[in-house]
Amino acid sequence: MNFPLPEFIVVSASNPWTYVLFGVIGFAFGYVLEMSGFGDSRKLAAQFYFTELTVLKVMFTAIVVAMVLTFGAVGLGILDFSQVWVNPTYLWSGIIGGLIMGVGFIVGGFCPTTSLASASTGKIDGMLFMLGGFVGAALFAETEPLFTHWYNNAGYYGRLTLDQVFNLPIGVVVLLVVLMALFMFWGAEQLERIFGKKDLSREPKLRIAGAGALVALALAVVFIGSPSLEDKYNKLTFTRTETIEQLNADPIVNTITYTADQMLANRLVFVTPAESFKAKYNQSMKPVYLDVRSEADYNLYHIDGAVNVPLERIQEVIPVLLSEPPANTVFIVMSNDETAAVAAWKILAADSVPNVYILEGGINNWIAFFGTDDVSLRPNPNAGDDQLGYFFPAALGNRYESCSPSPIEYEHLEFEAKIKLQLKRDKSGGGCG
């Protein structure tokens, strides 16, 4: 039996024009930084003395404009925000790191990105700061094992956004952040007038029109709102590459696009107990078993290593599923039969959690396949839809023999492989670093 190789989607980086686009964007970014004065350490350090707050105004302008355009596109259904990489929140290490970087910013006059902009224009202080950054990165790499546990666990919240923190609609959060930014722009100008003796009458009047346009766009985002889970599900499509072997001829490779309902109807996301079990020992994938049954059923019997997330709480774990797991992670959802697992699959698929499959026949089918020798498990002929189809002598959880079948005993299991890994969105950086 052969395991399928991961089916990765070829990204546009194979097109040489992609690199031209990357170069143009990078050049434009550096040009804006230089024109804004971000290559001048004196101008950058002056923000901490409230005499020159260009850095704050430029950075917040970029943030709010990008935010309005991003969530406007999300509301219009152009962009799937769950496919956008959001840096996981590490609260306490982020605070400490921010303080260290802030001190370095004051002393050196640069942050990592602005030092690159300065060095690229031949400024010696920018070059020396960039060199110091490399030395600091090397020291961090050498000492990180000493505090890695605290660094990765203190205040870790995973993929966390402001709408989740304050339990507000995304559009409202966008509007509030825009208003906050405009207030900070006004406050920055007052500080520049008081401490920097800056003449505000020389500031371009166009900035007021820009502020008005920004508020109007933010209000539009509030009005548009965000697509519902049902809307996102109905727009889902899946691309599958299927190979048809031919006798004495090259195989035929077909690429077929399915809707979410077609994936379910054709049973393309249902994996047998044999494949689910063997996935543990497939080095090309990392299976995560999501048991969406009630806690009571989970405590009676569950597959070894399965994580209990009842169906009504499945949306709570989606930020975690989207943020940290490796790209080769496969989520296998299970219920007693298939009803609750299918409902969970629809929610996860609609929120663009990659590589989600359903245990065919659920826990009942797993027991029927692996638990035939366990005489203590008696069939329950009166079990209803998505109920456990067996009587259990005790709530032993994963301590029944069939919960963790022997890999040696079932070494030669045969099955039709359904799992095909899809490419997960890549991490990307942002901000002043």
N, C-alpha and C positions, 0 to 999 in steps of 0.2 A: 504494500500500500504506500503510495507516494503522497506527501503533503504538498498542497499548492504553494507556490511561491507568492510573496506579497505582490498584489496588483497595484503598482504605484502610478499615479497620474503624472504624465510628463509635463512639467511646468514650462512656462514660456522662456525660461532662461536658455533653452536650447536654441532660441532664435537670436542671432547676433544683434538685431536691432534692440533687443531688451537691454543689452549692455550700454548701448548708446543712450537709451532712455535713462538708465541708472546714472550715467555720467552727467547728463543734462540736469537731472534733479539734484545731484550732488553739487554741481557747479553753481546752480541757482541758489541752493541753500547757503553755500559758502559766500556767495556774492551778497546775499541779504545780510548775513552776519557782519561782513566787512563794512557794508554801507551803513549799517546801524551802529557802527562803532564798537562791535564786539571783539575787534582785534586790538583794541587799545586798553591795556590793563588799568590805566588811570581812570578811564571812563567807566570801566566795569566796577572797580573798587569804590568809585564815588557813590554808587547806589547805597552802600552801607552807611554813608554819611549824609544821605538824603539830599545831596546836591545835584545828582544826575541819575534819574530813574528810568533811563531808556531801556535797560535790560528788562525790568519788570514789565514795562508797557509792551515791548516787542514780544516777549515770551507769552504774556497773557493774551495778547491779540492773536497770536498763532494758536493758542489753546482753544479760545472760545470760537474762533472762525472754524477750525477743524471740527470742533464738537458740534456746532450747528449744522455744518454740511454733512457730517457723518450720520447724525441721528435724523436729519431730514431725509437722507438716502435710506435709512432703516425704515422710517415711517412710510416712505413711498414704495417699499419692497424692492429697492434696487440693491441694497446691501444687507447681508445676514451678519448681524453684530456678533453672534455666537462664534463666527468664524474669524473674528478679529482677535488677535492675541492681546490679552490684558495681563500685564505683569502681576504675578501673585503678590498679595499684601503680606509683608513681614514687618509688623508694626514697630517693634522695639529696635530691631537691627536697622530698620529704615530711619528711625529717629536718630540713633547714634551715628549712623553713616551720614545723615544729613548735617548733623552738627560738625562732624569732622570735615566734611566737604565745605561747609560754610566758613569754617576757620581758614581752611586752605584757600578759599576764594578771597577772603579779606586780605590774607598775608601775601598771596601770590598774584592776585588780581585777575585770575582766570578760573574757569571751570574746564573740564576735559575738552569739550567741543570747541569752546572759544580759544583755547590754547592752540588747537589745530588750525583754526582760522588765522590766528596771529602768526604762527610759525610758517604757514604757507605764503605769507606776504613778506617773509624775511626778517621778522622781528625776533631779536635774540632772546628777550624775556619769555616770549611764547615758546621758543624752542626749549629753553631751560625748564619751563614749567611742564612741557610735554615729557621731557626726559625724567623729571621728578615723578610724573604720573606712572611711567613705566617701572621705575624703581619701587614705587608704592605698590603697584600691582604685583610685582615679584615678591615683595615682603608679605603681602596678604596671602598669596598662594602658598608660601612656605609656612605661615603660622595659622592658616585657616583650620587645620585639624584640631588645634587647641581649643577652639570655641565653636566648632561646627554644629554641635548639638544645640547650643543656645541660639546661634545664628539662624538655624533653619526651623526652630520650633517656638521661640519666644514671640508671641503675638502673631502667629501664622493664621491667616484667614483665607488663603487661597485666592481665587478670582473674585474680587469684591469691588462693586461699583457703588456710587453714591445713591442710586435709586434703591439698591438693596439695603443700604445702611439706614436711610431715612424712610423707607417704605413709601416712596412717592413715585408717580409716573415719570418716565424718562423725560418727557417734554417739560414738565414742571422743573425738574432738576436743571435742565439746559437753560431755561429762562432765569432761574435763580442764580446760576453761575455767571451768566452774561451780565445780569444786574450787579452782582458782586464785583465783577471785573471792571465795569464802568465806574462804579463807586471808587474802586482802587485807582483807576486812571485819574479821576478827579482829585482824589486825595494825594496821589503822587505829584500832580501839578502844583497843589498847594504847598507840599513839602519843598519842591524845587524852588518855588517862589520865596519861601521863608528862609531856607538854609542855603540855597544856591543863588539867591538874588536874581532868579530867572524872570525875564520879561515875557509873561504869558500872552501879551498882545501880539507877539510875533509868531505864535503857534498857528498853523493853518486851520482855517475855519472848516475845512473839509472833514476834519475829524469828528465834528458834531453830526454831520450828515452820515458818516460811517457808523457812528454809535446808534443813530436812529434806525439805519438799515439793519444793523445787527439785532436790535430789539425786535424789529418787525419779523425777521427771519426766525428768531427764537419763538415768537408767538405763533408763527406758522407751524413750527415743530410741535408745539403744544396742541394746536388744532388738528394736525394730521394724526398725532398719536402713534402708537406702535402696532404692528400687525398682531393679530391674535394667534394663539397656538393653532387654532383650526385653519386660519389663513396660511400659516407657514407650512402646515402639514399638507394642505391641498396643492401647494406649489412645489412640493418635494419631487425630485427626480433622482434616479440612481442609474449610473452607467455601469454595465457589466460586460466584461469581455469573455466570450464563451468560445471554446475550441472544439471543433467537430473533427474527430479523427476519420481519415479515409484510408481504405485499403489500397496499397501501392500508389499512394498520392500524398502530396503535402496536406497537412491539416488545414481546414478552413477556420479562420478566426473572424468571428462576428462581434461587433460592438452594438449592444442593444440598450436602449434607454427605457426604464420602467418608472411608473409612478409608484408612490408608497403603497397604495392599495393593490397594485399589480404585483409588487414584491411579496405582499402577504398572500394574495390569491394564488400565486405560482409557488408558494412555499420556499422562496429563495432565501429567506432569513431564518428558517427553522433548521436547527442543527440537531442531529440525533444524540442520544446519550453517549454513544460510542465516540463521536467526534468531539463532543464537549469534554469527555474524559481525556481523550488523547491530546487535546489542546494543551493540557498541563505539561506535557513532555515534548511539545513542539518548540524548538529553540527560536523559531522565527516569529513567535507571538507570545504575548503575555495575557492569559485569560483572567478576567475578573468576573466572578459569579455573583450576580445581583439577585437576591431572593426577595421578591416583592410580596410575599405572603404576610399574614398577620404574625405577630410575635409568638402567639400561642402555637400555631402550626410550625413555625420555625424551631421552636424549642422541642417540639415532638420529634422532628426529624429534619435534618438538612444536610446537604452535601458538604463535605469537609472543605473549609476555606471560603464558603459562601458568606456574603455580607447581607445582613437583613436590612432592607430599606422598604417598609410597607408602601404599597402603591400610592396611598394618599400623601406620602412624604417624598415621592420620587423627585419632584421639582426642586426640593431643597438641596439635593446633592448634585444637581446639574453643574453649578459653578465649579465644584471640585472635579467632576468628570471632564470638564472642558479645559482645566488649567494644567494640571501636573502630570497625568499619566503619559508614559512614553508613546511614541507614534504607533508602535506595534501592539498596543493594548486592545484586546477584544473583550467587549462586555456581553456576557451571556445572561439574559434575563430569564427568570423561571418563576412559575407559580405552581399550584397543585396540578392543574391541567394546562390550559393555555390562555384562558380568558384574561386574567389580570396581567399576565406577561405581555400579551398583545397590546393591551391598553398602555402599559409602561413603555413598550417599544415605540408606540405612536408618539408619546410625549418626548422621549429621548431623541427620536429621529427628527421631530419637528424643531427641536432646539439644537439640531446639527451635532449631536454627540456622535462621533465617528465609530464605525465598526461595532454596531449593536446587533446582536442575534438573539433568538428565542430558543430555549430548550424545548425540543419537540416532545409534546405529550406531557411536559412538566415533570414534577417530582414523581407522580404516579408512574409515568413511563420509565423514569430512571430506576425506580424500585423494581418494576416488572423486568427490567433488563439485567440489573446487577444483583437484585435481592432474591433471586429464585431459590437460593439455598438457605435463606433465613426463615426457618419455620416459625419464628416468633411473630413474624409479620403476616397477619391474616387479612385477606381481601375483605373489603366492606362493600357488599353488593348494593347497598342503599345510598351510597355516596352521591351527592348532587353535583351540579356543575361547579367545577373548579374547587371541589372539596377533596380532602385526602381520601384516597380509595382503599385505605388499609387501617386496621386496628393495631395500635402499638401498646405493648405491655407497660411501657414507661416512657417518660419524656427524656430520652437519652441524647437528643440533639444530633451530634455528628459521631456518636459512639457506636452506631450500628455498623456492622462490617461493610455493608453496601454503600455507606457514606464515603468510604475511601477505598475503592477497589484496588486490588493488587496490580501494579503495572506489569508484573511478570506473568500473572495468570491471564491477563487480557492483552498480551503483547501483540497478538496477531489479529486484532479486531479489524474488520473491513467495513468501510462506509463510503458513501458518496459525499465528498468534501464540498461543503457549502461556504465555508469561511474564506473570504477574499479581502485582504487588507486594503483599505483605502488610505490615501495620503492625508495626514492630518496637517492643519495649518501650522506654519512654522512660527517660532518665536521671533519677535522683533523688538528692538530697543527703541527708546524715545527719550525726549527730554534733553537736559543738559548733560549728557554723558554718553 
